[in-house]
Amino acid sequence: MIGKLEEPAVNQSPEFHLACACDCACWMGHCLTKCCRRDVEEDDVDECRDHVEFASKNVHLITTIVSWEAKVSESIKDGKIVVANFSAQWCSPCKKIAPVYIQLADKYPSMICLTVDVDGLPEFSNSWGVTATPTFFFLKDGRQIDKLIGSNKLELQRKTAAVSKLLR
């Protein structure tokens, strides 16, 4: 037994903590799966080493429809663009593009960047017509203005830069 998962620090949002308190265990705080606090076994650490972070300070992990609705409402109220990444922890292209997505979220903090685990919210993902991962949706005023299917780094950068100009 390595230890128990700890409560989030006072300044951490609950959504950030959900990205770390997952059902596959944590390796140095980096995990991707659904939340279900439990003890971390040593064997679990090895299987997490290949994982990449899908959430960060500027990328919010969406685990419920309520949290999705809250972020979209916030974007409408504040006049912000939402970039939503529908992905899966087992998906190699999702792992490949995740660090790029986090960098873009840091570069464009005026956007609200979200990550939705399609396995955690399958019906919700289906309602958005997600048939491949990753799929990125760009929303303005709660409505889709663009979409990208796949892990094309240059195309994600181009589309993100283009929609950021709508904020000015």
GIFENVEN-V56458 format. One record per pair of residues at least 24 apart in sequence whose C-alpha atoms are under 10 Angstrom apart, sorted by the first residue. I is the first residue (numbers start at 1). GAP is how many residues later the second one is. If there is no record, write none. Layout:
i=I gap=GAP
i=I gap=GAP
This chain:
i=1 gap=38
i=1 gap=39
i=1 gap=40
i=1 gap=41
i=1 gap=42
i=1 gap=43
i=2 gap=37
i=2 gap=38
i=2 gap=39
i=2 gap=40
i=2 gap=41
i=2 gap=42
i=2 gap=43
i=3 gap=35
i=3 gap=36
i=3 gap=37
i=3 gap=38
i=3 gap=39
i=4 gap=33
i=4 gap=34
i=4 gap=35
i=4 gap=36
i=4 gap=37
i=5 gap=24
i=5 gap=32
i=5 gap=33
i=5 gap=34
i=5 gap=35
i=6 gap=31
i=7 gap=30
i=12 gap=45
i=13 gap=44
i=13 gap=47
i=14 gap=46
i=14 gap=47
i=15 gap=40
i=15 gap=41
i=15 gap=42
i=15 gap=44
i=15 gap=45
i=15 gap=46
i=15 gap=47
i=15 gap=48
i=15 gap=52
i=16 gap=39
i=16 gap=40
i=16 gap=41
i=16 gap=42
i=16 gap=43
i=16 gap=44
i=16 gap=45
i=16 gap=46
i=17 gap=38
i=17 gap=39
i=17 gap=44
i=18 gap=37
i=18 gap=42
i=18 gap=43
i=18 gap=44
i=18 gap=45
i=19 gap=34
i=19 gap=35
i=19 gap=36
i=19 gap=37
i=19 gap=41
i=19 gap=42
i=19 gap=43
i=19 gap=44
i=20 gap=33
i=20 gap=35
i=24 gap=24
i=26 gap=25
i=27 gap=24
i=29 gap=24
i=30 gap=24
i=30 gap=25
i=31 gap=24
i=31 gap=58
i=32 gap=29
i=32 gap=56
i=32 gap=57
i=32 gap=58
i=32 gap=85
i=33 gap=30
i=33 gap=55
i=33 gap=56
i=33 gap=57
i=33 gap=84
i=33 gap=86
i=33 gap=87
i=34 gap=27
i=34 gap=29
i=34 gap=55
i=34 gap=83
i=34 gap=85
i=34 gap=86
i=34 gap=87
i=35 gap=28
i=35 gap=85
i=50 gap=45
i=51 gap=38
i=51 gap=39
i=51 gap=41
i=51 gap=44
i=52 gap=37
i=52 gap=42
i=52 gap=43
i=52 gap=44
i=52 gap=45
i=52 gap=46
i=52 gap=47
i=53 gap=36
i=53 gap=42
i=53 gap=45
i=53 gap=46
i=53 gap=49
i=54 gap=31
i=54 gap=33
i=54 gap=34
i=54 gap=35
i=54 gap=40
i=54 gap=41
i=54 gap=43
i=54 gap=44
i=54 gap=45
i=54 gap=47
i=54 gap=48
i=54 gap=60
i=54 gap=61
i=54 gap=62
i=54 gap=63
i=55 gap=43
i=55 gap=44
i=55 gap=46
i=55 gap=47
i=55 gap=58
i=55 gap=59
i=55 gap=60
i=55 gap=61
i=56 gap=43
i=56 gap=46
i=56 gap=47
i=56 gap=49
i=56 gap=50
i=56 gap=57
i=56 gap=58
i=56 gap=59
i=57 gap=45
i=57 gap=48
i=57 gap=49
i=57 gap=52
i=57 gap=56
i=58 gap=43
i=58 gap=44
i=58 gap=45
i=58 gap=46
i=58 gap=47
i=58 gap=48
i=58 gap=49
i=58 gap=50
i=58 gap=51
i=58 gap=52
i=58 gap=53
i=58 gap=54
i=58 gap=55
i=58 gap=56
i=59 gap=24
i=59 gap=25
i=59 gap=26
i=59 gap=39
i=59 gap=42
i=59 gap=43
i=59 gap=44
i=59 gap=45
i=59 gap=46
i=59 gap=47
i=59 gap=50
i=59 gap=52
i=59 gap=53
i=59 gap=54
i=59 gap=55
i=59 gap=56
i=60 gap=24
i=60 gap=45
i=60 gap=52
i=60 gap=53
i=60 gap=54
i=60 gap=55
i=60 gap=56
i=61 gap=24
i=61 gap=52
i=61 gap=53
i=61 gap=54
i=61 gap=55
i=61 gap=56
i=62 gap=24
i=62 gap=52
i=62 gap=53
i=62 gap=54
i=62 gap=55
i=62 gap=58
i=62 gap=59
i=63 gap=52
i=63 gap=53
i=63 gap=54
i=63 gap=55
i=63 gap=57
i=63 gap=58
i=64 gap=52
i=64 gap=53
i=64 gap=56
i=64 gap=57
i=64 gap=60
i=65 gap=51
i=65 gap=56
i=65 gap=59
i=68 gap=46
i=68 gap=47
i=68 gap=48
i=68 gap=56
i=69 gap=73
i=71 gap=41
i=71 gap=42
i=71 gap=43
i=71 gap=71
i=72 gap=40
i=72 gap=42
i=72 gap=67
i=72 gap=68
i=72 gap=69
i=72 gap=70
i=72 gap=71
i=73 gap=68
i=73 gap=69
i=74 gap=38
i=74 gap=67
i=74 gap=68
i=75 gap=35
i=75 gap=36
i=75 gap=37
i=75 gap=64
i=75 gap=65
i=75 gap=66
i=75 gap=67
i=76 gap=63
i=76 gap=64
i=76 gap=65
i=76 gap=66
i=76 gap=67
i=77 gap=64
i=78 gap=32
i=78 gap=33
i=78 gap=63
i=79 gap=31
i=79 gap=32
i=79 gap=61
i=79 gap=62
i=79 gap=87
i=79 gap=88
i=80 gap=29
i=80 gap=30
i=80 gap=31
i=80 gap=32
i=80 gap=59
i=80 gap=60
i=80 gap=61
i=80 gap=62
i=80 gap=84
i=80 gap=86
i=80 gap=87
i=81 gap=29
i=81 gap=30
i=81 gap=31
i=81 gap=32
i=81 gap=57
i=81 gap=58
i=81 gap=59
i=81 gap=60
i=81 gap=61
i=81 gap=62
i=81 gap=63
i=81 gap=64
i=81 gap=79
i=81 gap=82
i=81 gap=83
i=81 gap=85
i=81 gap=86
i=82 gap=28
i=82 gap=29
i=82 gap=30
i=82 gap=31
i=82 gap=32
i=82 gap=54
i=82 gap=55
i=82 gap=56
i=82 gap=57
i=82 gap=58
i=82 gap=59
i=82 gap=60
i=82 gap=61
i=82 gap=62
i=82 gap=63
i=82 gap=81
i=83 gap=28
i=83 gap=29
i=83 gap=30
i=83 gap=31
i=83 gap=32
i=83 gap=53
i=83 gap=54
i=83 gap=55
i=83 gap=56
i=83 gap=57
i=83 gap=61
i=83 gap=63
i=83 gap=64
i=83 gap=77
i=83 gap=80
i=84 gap=28
i=84 gap=29
i=84 gap=30
i=84 gap=31
i=84 gap=32
i=84 gap=50
i=84 gap=51
i=84 gap=52
i=84 gap=53
i=84 gap=54
i=84 gap=55
i=84 gap=63
i=85 gap=28
i=85 gap=29
i=85 gap=30
i=85 gap=31
i=85 gap=32
i=85 gap=33
i=85 gap=48
i=85 gap=49
i=85 gap=50
i=85 gap=51
i=85 gap=52
i=85 gap=53
i=85 gap=62
i=85 gap=63
i=85 gap=64
i=86 gap=28
i=86 gap=29
i=86 gap=30
i=86 gap=31
i=86 gap=32
i=86 gap=33
i=86 gap=35
i=86 gap=39
i=86 gap=42
i=86 gap=44
i=86 gap=45
i=86 gap=46
i=86 gap=47
i=86 gap=48
i=86 gap=49
i=86 gap=50
i=86 gap=51
i=86 gap=63
i=87 gap=28
i=87 gap=29
i=87 gap=30
i=87 gap=31
i=87 gap=32
i=87 gap=33
i=87 gap=38
i=87 gap=43
i=87 gap=45
i=87 gap=46
i=87 gap=47
i=87 gap=48
i=87 gap=49
i=87 gap=63
i=88 gap=27
i=88 gap=28
i=88 gap=29
i=88 gap=30
i=88 gap=31
i=88 gap=32
i=88 gap=44
i=88 gap=45
i=88 gap=46
i=89 gap=28
i=89 gap=29
i=89 gap=30
i=89 gap=44
i=90 gap=29
i=90 gap=43
i=91 gap=41
i=91 gap=42
i=91 gap=43
i=92 gap=41
i=92 gap=42
i=92 gap=59
i=93 gap=40
i=93 gap=41
i=93 gap=57
i=93 gap=58
i=93 gap=59
i=94 gap=39
i=94 gap=40
i=94 gap=41
i=94 gap=56
i=94 gap=57
i=95 gap=39
i=95 gap=56
i=96 gap=38
i=96 gap=55
i=96 gap=56
i=96 gap=57
i=97 gap=37
i=97 gap=53
i=97 gap=54
i=97 gap=55
i=97 gap=56
i=97 gap=59
i=98 gap=36
i=98 gap=53
i=98 gap=55
i=100 gap=51
i=100 gap=53
i=100 gap=54
i=100 gap=56
i=100 gap=57
i=101 gap=35
i=101 gap=50
i=101 gap=52
i=101 gap=55
i=101 gap=56
i=101 gap=59
i=103 gap=54
i=104 gap=52
i=104 gap=53
i=104 gap=56
i=104 gap=57
i=105 gap=55
i=107 gap=54
i=108 gap=52
i=108 gap=53
i=108 gap=56
i=109 gap=55
i=110 gap=54
i=110 gap=57
i=111 gap=27
i=111 gap=28
i=111 gap=49
i=111 gap=52
i=111 gap=53
i=111 gap=56
i=112 gap=26
i=112 gap=27
i=113 gap=25
i=138 gap=25
i=139 gap=24
i=140 gap=26
i=140 gap=27
